[in-house]
Amino acid sequence: MSSGRGRLADRGTRAGVTSAYYALTYLGFGAPYLLAAAANVARYSVLLMAAAGLALLTAAGVTRSSKQLAS
């Protein structure tokens, strides 16, 4: 089993990725608030389906970009 030590990014890149992760995570904490606020306009089932659709689009985009980076 390899340690993968040579494949890590440099410190600056790791710091940038970590800070982006934390920023997006804290923004995600607002999702329940937004869903509750939007419940006055639409039913929860519609809102959750929209959120699931956004998650699928995000997964497709990440998959597509990772394939482009691999080639």
C-alpha beads as a LAMMPS data file, in Angstrom:
LAMMPS data file: protein, C-alpha beads

71 atoms
70 bonds

1 atom types
1 bond types

-500.0 500.0 xlo xhi
-500.0 500.0 ylo yhi
-500.0 500.0 zlo zhi

Masses

1 110.0

Atoms # bond

1 1 1 0.000 0.000 0.000
2 1 1 1.497 3.339 -0.992
3 1 1 1.470 6.350 1.285
4 1 1 0.572 8.724 -1.567
5 1 1 3.013 11.221 -0.129
6 1 1 4.257 12.423 -3.509
7 1 1 0.769 13.165 -4.824
8 1 1 -0.243 15.850 -2.349
9 1 1 -0.627 19.403 -3.540
10 1 1 1.633 22.136 -2.234
11 1 1 0.674 24.053 0.904
12 1 1 -0.813 27.043 -0.902
13 1 1 -3.107 24.903 -3.017
14 1 1 -4.202 22.803 -0.041
15 1 1 -4.955 25.965 1.918
16 1 1 -7.062 27.326 -0.940
17 1 1 -9.039 24.105 -1.300
18 1 1 -9.571 23.872 2.458
19 1 1 -10.790 27.456 2.712
20 1 1 -13.172 26.958 -0.227
21 1 1 -14.498 23.788 1.418
22 1 1 -15.180 25.584 4.703
23 1 1 -16.784 28.559 2.970
24 1 1 -19.153 26.329 0.987
25 1 1 -19.910 24.234 4.054
26 1 1 -20.923 27.271 6.086
27 1 1 -23.021 28.559 3.199
28 1 1 -24.733 25.159 3.127
29 1 1 -25.868 25.664 6.697
30 1 1 -28.263 28.266 5.306
31 1 1 -30.071 25.736 3.092
32 1 1 -32.651 24.726 5.744
33 1 1 -33.439 28.392 6.358
34 1 1 -33.925 29.010 2.644
35 1 1 -36.170 25.950 2.333
36 1 1 -38.276 27.081 5.296
37 1 1 -38.585 30.582 3.863
38 1 1 -39.516 29.235 0.432
39 1 1 -42.169 26.960 1.965
40 1 1 -44.499 29.956 1.906
41 1 1 -44.339 29.878 -1.897
42 1 1 -44.221 26.144 -2.705
43 1 1 -44.722 22.803 -0.990
44 1 1 -41.775 21.075 0.669
45 1 1 -41.958 18.178 -1.786
46 1 1 -41.446 20.572 -4.711
47 1 1 -38.608 22.361 -2.939
48 1 1 -36.844 19.114 -2.058
49 1 1 -37.196 17.858 -5.629
50 1 1 -35.612 21.096 -6.839
51 1 1 -32.763 20.641 -4.345
52 1 1 -32.280 17.051 -5.529
53 1 1 -32.180 18.269 -9.128
54 1 1 -29.502 20.809 -8.245
55 1 1 -27.501 18.076 -6.536
56 1 1 -27.715 15.886 -9.649
57 1 1 -26.640 18.759 -11.886
58 1 1 -23.706 19.452 -9.581
59 1 1 -22.671 15.780 -9.625
60 1 1 -22.879 15.719 -13.425
61 1 1 -20.771 18.865 -13.677
62 1 1 -18.119 17.512 -11.332
63 1 1 -18.004 14.221 -13.219
64 1 1 -17.673 15.998 -16.547
65 1 1 -14.889 18.297 -15.371
66 1 1 -12.977 15.445 -13.736
67 1 1 -13.109 13.483 -16.992
68 1 1 -11.800 16.516 -18.885
69 1 1 -8.956 16.897 -16.421
70 1 1 -8.071 13.202 -16.698
71 1 1 -7.682 13.340 -20.482

Bonds

1 1 1 2
2 1 2 3
3 1 3 4
4 1 4 5
5 1 5 6
6 1 6 7
7 1 7 8
8 1 8 9
9 1 9 10
10 1 10 11
11 1 11 12
12 1 12 13
13 1 13 14
14 1 14 15
15 1 15 16
16 1 16 17
17 1 17 18
18 1 18 19
19 1 19 20
20 1 20 21
21 1 21 22
22 1 22 23
23 1 23 24
24 1 24 25
25 1 25 26
26 1 26 27
27 1 27 28
28 1 28 29
29 1 29 30
30 1 30 31
31 1 31 32
32 1 32 33
33 1 33 34
34 1 34 35
35 1 35 36
36 1 36 37
37 1 37 38
38 1 38 39
39 1 39 40
40 1 40 41
41 1 41 42
42 1 42 43
43 1 43 44
44 1 44 45
45 1 45 46
46 1 46 47
47 1 47 48
48 1 48 49
49 1 49 50
50 1 50 51
51 1 51 52
52 1 52 53
53 1 53 54
54 1 54 55
55 1 55 56
56 1 56 57
57 1 57 58
58 1 58 59
59 1 59 60
60 1 60 61
61 1 61 62
62 1 62 63
63 1 63 64
64 1 64 65
65 1 65 66
66 1 66 67
67 1 67 68
68 1 68 69
69 1 69 70
70 1 70 71
